[in-house]
Amino acid sequence: MEEEQKETIQAYREAIWNAMLGKLAAKGEKAMDEKEARKLLEQLTDDELADGILFNTPEDVADIVLV
């Protein structure tokens, strides 16, 4: 994997993480804390993120991970 692609995937991963943190539970409370979001996000490999980066917004991925 090229360095530029790694940087793009890392930026995409961070955008997903921020989207995950921004999701609110039905009661208006944060759906999860930073540690929980990071743990879920770490389950996605760089290859999986590279495959979806052209088709899914960070918000889309956050929705999928949180379901």
N, CA, C, O and CB atoms as a CASP TS submission, in Angstrom:
PFRMAT TS
TARGET T0000
AUTHOR 0000-0000-0000
METHOD Language model
MODEL 1
PARENT N/A
ATOM      1  N   MET     1       0.860  -1.179   0.000  1.00  0.00           N
ATOM      2  CA  MET     1       0.000   0.000   0.000  1.00  0.00           C
ATOM      3  C   MET     1       0.906   1.243   0.000  1.00  0.00           C
ATOM      4  O   MET     1       1.853   1.334   0.781  1.00  0.00           O
ATOM      5  CB  MET     1      -0.978  -0.002   1.245  1.00  0.00           C
ATOM      6  N   GLU     2       0.603   2.170  -0.869  1.00  0.00           N
ATOM      7  CA  GLU     2       1.406   3.384  -0.987  1.00  0.00           C
ATOM      8  C   GLU     2       1.163   4.318   0.193  1.00  0.00           C
ATOM      9  O   GLU     2       0.106   4.283   0.823  1.00  0.00           O
ATOM     10  CB  GLU     2       1.096   4.104  -2.301  1.00  0.00           C
ATOM     11  N   GLU     3       2.153   5.151   0.480  1.00  0.00           N
ATOM     12  CA  GLU     3       2.066   6.071   1.612  1.00  0.00           C
ATOM     13  C   GLU     3       0.886   7.026   1.479  1.00  0.00           C
ATOM     14  O   GLU     3       0.199   7.305   2.462  1.00  0.00           O
ATOM     15  CB  GLU     3       3.354   6.861   1.742  1.00  0.00           C
ATOM     16  N   GLU     4       0.648   7.525   0.276  1.00  0.00           N
ATOM     17  CA  GLU     4      -0.480   8.437   0.052  1.00  0.00           C
ATOM     18  C   GLU     4      -1.815   7.747   0.332  1.00  0.00           C
ATOM     19  O   GLU     4      -2.718   8.353   0.910  1.00  0.00           O
ATOM     20  CB  GLU     4      -0.458   8.969  -1.390  1.00  0.00           C
ATOM     21  N   GLN     5      -1.941   6.489  -0.073  1.00  0.00           N
ATOM     22  CA  GLN     5      -3.162   5.737   0.173  1.00  0.00           C
ATOM     23  C   GLN     5      -3.339   5.486   1.673  1.00  0.00           C
ATOM     24  O   GLN     5      -4.456   5.549   2.186  1.00  0.00           O
ATOM     25  CB  GLN     5      -3.140   4.404  -0.601  1.00  0.00           C
ATOM     26  N   LYS     6      -2.245   5.202   2.373  1.00  0.00           N
ATOM     27  CA  LYS     6      -2.314   5.004   3.818  1.00  0.00           C
ATOM     28  C   LYS     6      -2.810   6.266   4.521  1.00  0.00           C
ATOM     29  O   LYS     6      -3.622   6.195   5.444  1.00  0.00           O
ATOM     30  CB  LYS     6      -0.941   4.599   4.367  1.00  0.00           C
ATOM     31  N   GLU     7      -2.316   7.419   4.077  1.00  0.00           N
ATOM     32  CA  GLU     7      -2.741   8.695   4.668  1.00  0.00           C
ATOM     33  C   GLU     7      -4.222   8.958   4.389  1.00  0.00           C
ATOM     34  O   GLU     7      -4.942   9.443   5.262  1.00  0.00           O
ATOM     35  CB  GLU     7      -1.883   9.855   4.118  1.00  0.00           C
ATOM     36  N   THR     8      -4.672   8.643   3.188  1.00  0.00           N
ATOM     37  CA  THR     8      -6.073   8.822   2.833  1.00  0.00           C
ATOM     38  C   THR     8      -6.965   7.931   3.692  1.00  0.00           C
ATOM     39  O   THR     8      -8.006   8.373   4.179  1.00  0.00           O
ATOM     40  CB  THR     8      -6.292   8.519   1.347  1.00  0.00           C
ATOM     41  N   ILE     9      -6.560   6.687   3.875  1.00  0.00           N
ATOM     42  CA  ILE     9      -7.335   5.749   4.680  1.00  0.00           C
ATOM     43  C   ILE     9      -7.351   6.196   6.137  1.00  0.00           C
ATOM     44  O   ILE     9      -8.378   6.086   6.807  1.00  0.00           O
ATOM     45  CB  ILE     9      -6.760   4.325   4.561  1.00  0.00           C
ATOM     46  N   GLN    10      -6.224   6.698   6.634  1.00  0.00           N
ATOM     47  CA  GLN    10      -6.180   7.177   8.019  1.00  0.00           C
ATOM     48  C   GLN    10      -7.117   8.376   8.198  1.00  0.00           C
ATOM     49  O   GLN    10      -7.811   8.465   9.211  1.00  0.00           O
ATOM     50  CB  GLN    10      -4.732   7.561   8.417  1.00  0.00           C
ATOM     51  N   ALA    11      -7.146   9.284   7.244  1.00  0.00           N
ATOM     52  CA  ALA    11      -8.051  10.436   7.317  1.00  0.00           C
ATOM     53  C   ALA    11      -9.502   9.974   7.262  1.00  0.00           C
ATOM     54  O   ALA    11     -10.350  10.510   7.976  1.00  0.00           O
ATOM     55  CB  ALA    11      -7.764  11.431   6.170  1.00  0.00           C
ATOM     56  N   TYR    12      -9.797   8.981   6.418  1.00  0.00           N
ATOM     57  CA  TYR    12     -11.140   8.404   6.301  1.00  0.00           C
ATOM     58  C   TYR    12     -11.531   7.745   7.619  1.00  0.00           C
ATOM     59  O   TYR    12     -12.658   7.909   8.088  1.00  0.00           O
ATOM     60  CB  TYR    12     -11.203   7.375   5.139  1.00  0.00           C
ATOM     61  N   ARG    13     -10.604   7.001   8.215  1.00  0.00           N
ATOM     62  CA  ARG    13     -10.851   6.346   9.496  1.00  0.00           C
ATOM     63  C   ARG    13     -11.176   7.388  10.579  1.00  0.00           C
ATOM     64  O   ARG    13     -12.092   7.189  11.377  1.00  0.00           O
ATOM     65  CB  ARG    13      -9.625   5.497   9.912  1.00  0.00           C
ATOM     66  N   GLU    14     -10.441   8.469  10.602  1.00  0.00           N
ATOM     67  CA  GLU    14     -10.688   9.524  11.597  1.00  0.00           C
ATOM     68  C   GLU    14     -12.039  10.202  11.361  1.00  0.00           C
ATOM     69  O   GLU    14     -12.737  10.546  12.315  1.00  0.00           O
ATOM     70  CB  GLU    14      -9.560  10.574  11.557  1.00  0.00           C
ATOM     71  N   ALA    15     -12.405  10.390  10.103  1.00  0.00           N
ATOM     72  CA  ALA    15     -13.713  10.978   9.791  1.00  0.00           C
ATOM     73  C   ALA    15     -14.837  10.053  10.241  1.00  0.00           C
ATOM     74  O   ALA    15     -15.860  10.509  10.752  1.00  0.00           O
ATOM     75  CB  ALA    15     -13.835  11.264   8.280  1.00  0.00           C
ATOM     76  N   ILE    16     -14.642   8.756  10.050  1.00  0.00           N
ATOM     77  CA  ILE    16     -15.634   7.779  10.523  1.00  0.00           C
ATOM     78  C   ILE    16     -15.733   7.846  12.038  1.00  0.00           C
ATOM     79  O   ILE    16     -16.833   7.856  12.590  1.00  0.00           O
ATOM     80  CB  ILE    16     -15.264   6.341  10.069  1.00  0.00           C
ATOM     81  N   TRP    17     -14.595   7.892  12.709  1.00  0.00           N
ATOM     82  CA  TRP    17     -14.563   7.954  14.167  1.00  0.00           C
ATOM     83  C   TRP    17     -15.318   9.184  14.667  1.00  0.00           C
ATOM     84  O   TRP    17     -16.111   9.088  15.604  1.00  0.00           O
ATOM     85  CB  TRP    17     -13.109   7.976  14.676  1.00  0.00           C
ATOM     86  N   ASN    18     -15.080  10.315  14.058  1.00  0.00           N
ATOM     87  CA  ASN    18     -15.781  11.543  14.457  1.00  0.00           C
ATOM     88  C   ASN    18     -17.282  11.435  14.200  1.00  0.00           C
ATOM     89  O   ASN    18     -18.083  11.917  15.001  1.00  0.00           O
ATOM     90  CB  ASN    18     -15.209  12.753  13.703  1.00  0.00           C
ATOM     91  N   ALA    19     -17.669  10.803  13.088  1.00  0.00           N
ATOM     92  CA  ALA    19     -19.087  10.605  12.800  1.00  0.00           C
ATOM     93  C   ALA    19     -19.722   9.685  13.839  1.00  0.00           C
ATOM     94  O   ALA    19     -20.853   9.911  14.271  1.00  0.00           O
ATOM     95  CB  ALA    19     -19.275  10.024  11.388  1.00  0.00           C
ATOM     96  N   MET    20     -18.991   8.653  14.236  1.00  0.00           N
ATOM     97  CA  MET    20     -19.499   7.732  15.243  1.00  0.00           C
ATOM     98  C   MET    20     -19.752   8.450  16.561  1.00  0.00           C
ATOM     99  O   MET    20     -20.776   8.237  17.211  1.00  0.00           O
ATOM    100  CB  MET    20     -18.522   6.579  15.451  1.00  0.00           C
ATOM    101  N   LEU    21     -18.810   9.302  16.947  1.00  0.00           N
ATOM    102  CA  LEU    21     -18.961  10.035  18.199  1.00  0.00           C
ATOM    103  C   LEU    21     -20.124  11.014  18.151  1.00  0.00           C
ATOM    104  O   LEU    21     -20.745  11.308  19.172  1.00  0.00           O
ATOM    105  CB  LEU    21     -17.684  10.775  18.525  1.00  0.00           C
ATOM    106  N   GLY    22     -20.412  11.516  16.954  1.00  0.00           N
ATOM    107  CA  GLY    22     -21.480  12.492  16.806  1.00  0.00           C
ATOM    108  C   GLY    22     -22.881  11.906  16.799  1.00  0.00           C
ATOM    109  O   GLY    22     -23.865  12.629  16.953  1.00  0.00           O
ATOM    110  N   LYS    23     -22.967  10.594  16.620  1.00  0.00           N
ATOM    111  CA  LYS    23     -24.288   9.965  16.592  1.00  0.00           C
ATOM    112  C   LYS    23     -24.916  10.026  17.987  1.00  0.00           C
ATOM    113  O   LYS    23     -24.266   9.747  18.994  1.00  0.00           O
ATOM    114  CB  LYS    23     -24.188   8.492  16.100  1.00  0.00           C
ATOM    115  N   LEU    24     -26.152  10.385  18.013  1.00  0.00           N
ATOM    116  CA  LEU    24     -26.838  10.492  19.294  1.00  0.00           C
ATOM    117  C   LEU    24     -27.824   9.351  19.477  1.00  0.00           C
ATOM    118  O   LEU    24     -28.468   8.904  18.528  1.00  0.00           O
ATOM    119  CB  LEU    24     -27.558  11.832  19.404  1.00  0.00           C
ATOM    120  N   ALA    25     -27.928   8.896  20.700  1.00  0.00           N
ATOM    121  CA  ALA    25     -28.930   7.883  21.023  1.00  0.00           C
ATOM    122  C   ALA    25     -30.309   8.555  21.025  1.00  0.00           C
ATOM    123  O   ALA    25     -30.405   9.782  20.990  1.00  0.00           O
ATOM    124  CB  ALA    25     -28.626   7.202  22.412  1.00  0.00           C
ATOM    125  N   ALA    26     -31.330   7.777  21.065  1.00  0.00           N
ATOM    126  CA  ALA    26     -32.703   8.285  21.002  1.00  0.00           C
ATOM    127  C   ALA    26     -32.995   9.285  22.107  1.00  0.00           C
ATOM    128  O   ALA    26     -33.818  10.181  21.924  1.00  0.00           O
ATOM    129  CB  ALA    26     -33.688   7.138  21.083  1.00  0.00           C
ATOM    130  N   LYS    27     -32.342   9.151  23.240  1.00  0.00           N
ATOM    131  CA  LYS    27     -32.592  10.042  24.369  1.00  0.00           C
ATOM    132  C   LYS    27     -31.801  11.341  24.276  1.00  0.00           C
ATOM    133  O   LYS    27     -31.902  12.196  25.156  1.00  0.00           O
ATOM    134  CB  LYS    27     -32.260   9.340  25.660  1.00  0.00           C
ATOM    135  N   GLY    28     -31.027  11.489  23.229  1.00  0.00           N
ATOM    136  CA  GLY    28     -30.228  12.694  23.082  1.00  0.00           C
ATOM    137  C   GLY    28     -28.870  12.604  23.750  1.00  0.00           C
ATOM    138  O   GLY    28     -28.124  13.583  23.779  1.00  0.00           O
ATOM    139  N   GLU    29     -28.542  11.432  24.287  1.00  0.00           N
ATOM    140  CA  GLU    29     -27.232  11.232  24.883  1.00  0.00           C
ATOM    141  C   GLU    29     -26.302  10.670  23.818  1.00  0.00           C
ATOM    142  O   GLU    29     -26.753  10.092  22.830  1.00  0.00           O
ATOM    143  CB  GLU    29     -27.310  10.287  26.118  1.00  0.00           C
ATOM    144  N   LYS    30     -25.005  10.841  24.026  1.00  0.00           N
ATOM    145  CA  LYS    30     -24.064  10.261  23.072  1.00  0.00           C
ATOM    146  C   LYS    30     -24.235   8.753  23.053  1.00  0.00           C
ATOM    147  O   LYS    30     -24.364   8.116  24.099  1.00  0.00           O
ATOM    148  CB  LYS    30     -22.605  10.643  23.425  1.00  0.00           C
ATOM    149  N   ALA    31     -24.233   8.199  21.869  1.00  0.00           N
ATOM    150  CA  ALA    31     -24.442   6.762  21.716  1.00  0.00           C
ATOM    151  C   ALA    31     -23.294   5.962  22.331  1.00  0.00           C
ATOM    152  O   ALA    31     -23.491   4.830  22.774  1.00  0.00           O
ATOM    153  CB  ALA    31     -24.595   6.407  20.239  1.00  0.00           C
ATOM    154  N   MET    32     -22.101   6.548  22.357  1.00  0.00           N
ATOM    155  CA  MET    32     -20.949   5.844  22.916  1.00  0.00           C
ATOM    156  C   MET    32     -19.857   6.843  23.239  1.00  0.00           C
ATOM    157  O   MET    32     -19.894   7.991  22.794  1.00  0.00           O
ATOM    158  CB  MET    32     -20.428   4.764  21.941  1.00  0.00           C
ATOM    159  N   ASP    33     -18.883   6.396  24.017  1.00  0.00           N
ATOM    160  CA  ASP    33     -17.755   7.270  24.309  1.00  0.00           C
ATOM    161  C   ASP    33     -16.621   6.988  23.318  1.00  0.00           C
ATOM    162  O   ASP    33     -16.725   6.090  22.482  1.00  0.00           O
ATOM    163  CB  ASP    33     -17.270   7.074  25.773  1.00  0.00           C
ATOM    164  N   GLU    34     -15.556   7.753  23.420  1.00  0.00           N
ATOM    165  CA  GLU    34     -14.458   7.638  22.468  1.00  0.00           C
ATOM    166  C   GLU    34     -13.813   6.260  22.486  1.00  0.00           C
ATOM    167  O   GLU    34     -13.453   5.734  21.433  1.00  0.00           O
ATOM    168  CB  GLU    34     -13.417   8.686  22.756  1.00  0.00           C
ATOM    169  N   LYS    35     -13.663   5.674  23.655  1.00  0.00           N
ATOM    170  CA  LYS    35     -13.030   4.355  23.772  1.00  0.00           C
ATOM    171  C   LYS    35     -13.856   3.287  23.050  1.00  0.00           C
ATOM    172  O   LYS    35     -13.300   2.447  22.342  1.00  0.00           O
ATOM    173  CB  LYS    35     -12.852   3.973  25.259  1.00  0.00           C
ATOM    174  N   GLU    36     -15.167   3.317  23.226  1.00  0.00           N
ATOM    175  CA  GLU    36     -16.048   2.348  22.572  1.00  0.00           C
ATOM    176  C   GLU    36     -16.019   2.525  21.051  1.00  0.00           C
ATOM    177  O   GLU    36     -15.978   1.546  20.306  1.00  0.00           O
ATOM    178  CB  GLU    36     -17.490   2.494  23.098  1.00  0.00           C
ATOM    179  N   ALA    37     -16.041   3.781  20.600  1.00  0.00           N
ATOM    180  CA  ALA    37     -16.008   4.057  19.164  1.00  0.00           C
ATOM    181  C   ALA    37     -14.697   3.580  18.555  1.00  0.00           C
ATOM    182  O   ALA    37     -14.692   2.981  17.479  1.00  0.00           O
ATOM    183  CB  ALA    37     -16.202   5.557  18.897  1.00  0.00           C
ATOM    184  N   ARG    38     -13.600   3.838  19.227  1.00  0.00           N
ATOM    185  CA  ARG    38     -12.289   3.427  18.716  1.00  0.00           C
ATOM    186  C   ARG    38     -12.203   1.904  18.623  1.00  0.00           C
ATOM    187  O   ARG    38     -11.661   1.371  17.655  1.00  0.00           O
ATOM    188  CB  ARG    38     -11.159   3.972  19.618  1.00  0.00           C
ATOM    189  N   LYS    39     -12.729   1.207  19.618  1.00  0.00           N
ATOM    190  CA  LYS    39     -12.698  -0.260  19.616  1.00  0.00           C
ATOM    191  C   LYS    39     -13.466  -0.826  18.420  1.00  0.00           C
ATOM    192  O   LYS    39     -12.990  -1.745  17.754  1.00  0.00           O
ATOM    193  CB  LYS    39     -13.287  -0.811  20.929  1.00  0.00           C
ATOM    194  N   LEU    40     -14.648  -0.278  18.148  1.00  0.00           N
ATOM    195  CA  LEU    40     -15.426  -0.725  16.988  1.00  0.00           C
ATOM    196  C   LEU    40     -14.713  -0.408  15.679  1.00  0.00           C
ATOM    197  O   LEU    40     -14.676  -1.230  14.764  1.00  0.00           O
ATOM    198  CB  LEU    40     -16.809  -0.076  16.996  1.00  0.00           C
ATOM    199  N   LEU    41     -14.156   0.776  15.603  1.00  0.00           N
ATOM    200  CA  LEU    41     -13.500   1.208  14.370  1.00  0.00           C
ATOM    201  C   LEU    41     -12.257   0.383  14.079  1.00  0.00           C
ATOM    202  O   LEU    41     -11.944   0.128  12.916  1.00  0.00           O
ATOM    203  CB  LEU    41     -13.133   2.681  14.454  1.00  0.00           C
ATOM    204  N   GLU    42     -11.545  -0.037  15.117  1.00  0.00           N
ATOM    205  CA  GLU    42     -10.335  -0.839  14.928  1.00  0.00           C
ATOM    206  C   GLU    42     -10.636  -2.206  14.324  1.00  0.00           C
ATOM    207  O   GLU    42      -9.730  -2.879  13.832  1.00  0.00           O
ATOM    208  CB  GLU    42      -9.615  -1.013  16.251  1.00  0.00           C
ATOM    209  N   GLN    43     -11.894  -2.619  14.358  1.00  0.00           N
ATOM    210  CA  GLN    43     -12.276  -3.898  13.754  1.00  0.00           C
ATOM    211  C   GLN    43     -12.249  -3.835  12.232  1.00  0.00           C
ATOM    212  O   GLN    43     -12.197  -4.872  11.570  1.00  0.00           O
ATOM    213  CB  GLN    43     -13.664  -4.311  14.228  1.00  0.00           C
ATOM    214  N   LEU    44     -12.286  -2.630  11.671  1.00  0.00           N
ATOM    215  CA  LEU    44     -12.230  -2.465  10.214  1.00  0.00           C
ATOM    216  C   LEU    44     -10.772  -2.386   9.768  1.00  0.00           C
ATOM    217  O   LEU    44     -10.005  -1.568  10.277  1.00  0.00           O
ATOM    218  CB  LEU    44     -13.011  -1.190   9.764  1.00  0.00           C
ATOM    219  N   THR    45     -10.397  -3.233   8.822  1.00  0.00           N
ATOM    220  CA  THR    45      -9.026  -3.221   8.323  1.00  0.00           C
ATOM    221  C   THR    45      -8.840  -2.092   7.315  1.00  0.00           C
ATOM    222  O   THR    45      -9.809  -1.547   6.787  1.00  0.00           O
ATOM    223  CB  THR    45      -8.669  -4.576   7.685  1.00  0.00           C
ATOM    224  N   ASP    46      -7.588  -1.754   7.059  1.00  0.00           N
ATOM    225  CA  ASP    46      -7.298  -0.746   6.040  1.00  0.00           C
ATOM    226  C   ASP    46      -7.819  -1.190   4.679  1.00  0.00           C
ATOM    227  O   ASP    46      -8.322  -0.370   3.910  1.00  0.00           O
ATOM    228  CB  ASP    46      -5.788  -0.474   5.966  1.00  0.00           C
ATOM    229  N   ASP    47      -7.704  -2.475   4.376  1.00  0.00           N
ATOM    230  CA  ASP    47      -8.195  -2.981   3.090  1.00  0.00           C
ATOM    231  C   ASP    47      -9.711  -2.825   2.977  1.00  0.00           C
ATOM    232  O   ASP    47     -10.221  -2.457   1.919  1.00  0.00           O
ATOM    233  CB  ASP    47      -7.805  -4.458   2.912  1.00  0.00           C
ATOM    234  N   GLU    48     -10.425  -3.102   4.058  1.00  0.00           N
ATOM    235  CA  GLU    48     -11.883  -2.936   4.040  1.00  0.00           C
ATOM    236  C   GLU    48     -12.259  -1.476   3.831  1.00  0.00           C
ATOM    237  O   GLU    48     -13.185  -1.169   3.081  1.00  0.00           O
ATOM    238  CB  GLU    48     -12.502  -3.458   5.348  1.00  0.00           C
ATOM    239  N   LEU    49     -11.546  -0.587   4.489  1.00  0.00           N
ATOM    240  CA  LEU    49     -11.828   0.842   4.322  1.00  0.00           C
ATOM    241  C   LEU    49     -11.483   1.306   2.908  1.00  0.00           C
ATOM    242  O   LEU    49     -12.211   2.105   2.319  1.00  0.00           O
ATOM    243  CB  LEU    49     -11.043   1.669   5.356  1.00  0.00           C
ATOM    244  N   ALA    50     -10.378   0.808   2.368  1.00  0.00           N
ATOM    245  CA  ALA    50      -9.988   1.173   1.000  1.00  0.00           C
ATOM    246  C   ALA    50     -11.045   0.721   0.000  1.00  0.00           C
ATOM    247  O   ALA    50     -11.328   1.425  -0.969  1.00  0.00           O
ATOM    248  CB  ALA    50      -8.622   0.556   0.642  1.00  0.00           C
ATOM    249  N   ASP    51     -11.626  -0.450   0.230  1.00  0.00           N
ATOM    250  CA  ASP    51     -12.659  -0.952  -0.675  1.00  0.00           C
ATOM    251  C   ASP    51     -13.920  -0.091  -0.651  1.00  0.00           C
ATOM    252  O   ASP    51     -14.601   0.032  -1.669  1.00  0.00           O
ATOM    253  CB  ASP    51     -13.012  -2.383  -0.314  1.00  0.00           C
ATOM    254  N   GLY    52     -14.238   0.504   0.491  1.00  0.00           N
ATOM    255  CA  GLY    52     -15.483   1.251   0.620  1.00  0.00           C
ATOM    256  C   GLY    52     -15.370   2.752   0.501  1.00  0.00           C
ATOM    257  O   GLY    52     -16.386   3.445   0.450  1.00  0.00           O
ATOM    258  N   ILE    53     -14.160   3.268   0.455  1.00  0.00           N
ATOM    259  CA  ILE    53     -13.956   4.718   0.527  1.00  0.00           C
ATOM    260  C   ILE    53     -14.632   5.471  -0.627  1.00  0.00           C
ATOM    261  O   ILE    53     -15.072   6.607  -0.449  1.00  0.00           O
ATOM    262  CB  ILE    53     -12.467   5.026   0.531  1.00  0.00           C
ATOM    263  N   LEU    54     -14.716   4.855  -1.787  1.00  0.00           N
ATOM    264  CA  LEU    54     -15.322   5.531  -2.944  1.00  0.00           C
ATOM    265  C   LEU    54     -16.847   5.474  -2.926  1.00  0.00           C
ATOM    266  O   LEU    54     -17.506   6.231  -3.638  1.00  0.00           O
ATOM    267  CB  LEU    54     -14.810   4.910  -4.231  1.00  0.00           C
ATOM    268  N   PHE    55     -17.403   4.586  -2.120  1.00  0.00           N
ATOM    269  CA  PHE    55     -18.844   4.349  -2.164  1.00  0.00           C
ATOM    270  C   PHE    55     -19.589   4.751  -0.895  1.00  0.00           C
ATOM    271  O   PHE    55     -20.805   4.937  -0.926  1.00  0.00           O
ATOM    272  CB  PHE    55     -19.095   2.913  -2.435  1.00  0.00           C
ATOM    273  N   ASN    56     -18.876   4.886   0.214  1.00  0.00           N
ATOM    274  CA  ASN    56     -19.522   5.160   1.497  1.00  0.00           C
ATOM    275  C   ASN    56     -18.930   6.396   2.163  1.00  0.00           C
ATOM    276  O   ASN    56     -17.713   6.530   2.291  1.00  0.00           O
ATOM    277  CB  ASN    56     -19.391   3.955   2.425  1.00  0.00           C
ATOM    278  N   THR    57     -19.802   7.282   2.578  1.00  0.00           N
ATOM    279  CA  THR    57     -19.336   8.434   3.339  1.00  0.00           C
ATOM    280  C   THR    57     -18.952   7.960   4.741  1.00  0.00           C
ATOM    281  O   THR    57     -19.363   6.878   5.160  1.00  0.00           O
ATOM    282  CB  THR    57     -20.429   9.555   3.401  1.00  0.00           C
ATOM    283  N   PRO    58     -18.173   8.753   5.463  1.00  0.00           N
ATOM    284  CA  PRO    58     -17.871   8.385   6.845  1.00  0.00           C
ATOM    285  C   PRO    58     -19.140   8.189   7.680  1.00  0.00           C
ATOM    286  O   PRO    58     -19.187   7.325   8.556  1.00  0.00           O
ATOM    287  CB  PRO    58     -16.993   9.451   7.484  1.00  0.00           C
ATOM    288  N   GLU    59     -20.155   8.990   7.405  1.00  0.00           N
ATOM    289  CA  GLU    59     -21.422   8.867   8.132  1.00  0.00           C
ATOM    290  C   GLU    59     -22.111   7.545   7.819  1.00  0.00           C
ATOM    291  O   GLU    59     -22.699   6.923   8.703  1.00  0.00           O
ATOM    292  CB  GLU    59     -22.351  10.036   7.789  1.00  0.00           C
ATOM    293  N   ASP    60     -22.036   7.115   6.553  1.00  0.00           N
ATOM    294  CA  ASP    60     -22.610   5.822   6.165  1.00  0.00           C
ATOM    295  C   ASP    60     -21.939   4.688   6.942  1.00  0.00           C
ATOM    296  O   ASP    60     -22.609   3.808   7.482  1.00  0.00           O
ATOM    297  CB  ASP    60     -22.456   5.593   4.640  1.00  0.00           C
ATOM    298  N   VAL    61     -20.619   4.725   6.987  1.00  0.00           N
ATOM    299  CA  VAL    61     -19.874   3.674   7.683  1.00  0.00           C
ATOM    300  C   VAL    61     -20.196   3.701   9.172  1.00  0.00           C
ATOM    301  O   VAL    61     -20.370   2.652   9.791  1.00  0.00           O
ATOM    302  CB  VAL    61     -18.355   3.839   7.459  1.00  0.00           C
ATOM    303  N   ALA    62     -20.274   4.899   9.747  1.00  0.00           N
ATOM    304  CA  ALA    62     -20.616   5.003  11.167  1.00  0.00           C
ATOM    305  C   ALA    62     -21.973   4.386  11.439  1.00  0.00           C
ATOM    306  O   ALA    62     -22.144   3.676  12.431  1.00  0.00           O
ATOM    307  CB  ALA    62     -20.604   6.464  11.621  1.00  0.00           C
ATOM    308  N   ASP    63     -22.934   4.645  10.577  1.00  0.00           N
ATOM    309  CA  ASP    63     -24.271   4.044  10.729  1.00  0.00           C
ATOM    310  C   ASP    63     -24.206   2.525  10.685  1.00  0.00           C
ATOM    311  O   ASP    63     -24.846   1.844  11.487  1.00  0.00           O
ATOM    312  CB  ASP    63     -25.216   4.553   9.633  1.00  0.00           C
ATOM    313  N   ILE    64     -23.433   2.000   9.749  1.00  0.00           N
ATOM    314  CA  ILE    64     -23.313   0.553   9.596  1.00  0.00           C
ATOM    315  C   ILE    64     -22.653  -0.071  10.830  1.00  0.00           C
ATOM    316  O   ILE    64     -23.119  -1.088  11.342  1.00  0.00           O
ATOM    317  CB  ILE    64     -22.506   0.213   8.330  1.00  0.00           C
ATOM    318  N   VAL    65     -21.588   0.534  11.291  1.00  0.00           N
ATOM    319  CA  VAL    65     -20.863   0.001  12.446  1.00  0.00           C
ATOM    320  C   VAL    65     -21.709   0.038  13.702  1.00  0.00           C
ATOM    321  O   VAL    65     -21.610  -0.851  14.547  1.00  0.00           O
ATOM    322  CB  VAL    65     -19.579   0.778  12.671  1.00  0.00           C
ATOM    323  N   LEU    66     -22.543   1.063  13.830  1.00  0.00           N
ATOM    324  CA  LEU    66     -23.324   1.231  15.046  1.00  0.00           C
ATOM    325  C   LEU    66     -24.603   0.408  15.080  1.00  0.00           C
ATOM    326  O   LEU    66     -25.283   0.361  16.105  1.00  0.00           O
ATOM    327  CB  LEU    66     -23.663   2.661  15.219  1.00  0.00           C
ATOM    328  N   VAL    67     -24.936  -0.239  13.972  1.00  0.00           N
ATOM    329  CA  VAL    67     -26.179  -1.035  13.946  1.00  0.00           C
ATOM    330  C   VAL    67     -25.995  -2.343  14.663  1.00  0.00           C
ATOM    331  O   VAL    67     -26.930  -3.140  14.743  1.00  0.00           O
ATOM    332  CB  VAL    67     -26.632  -1.298  12.509  1.00  0.00           C
TER
END
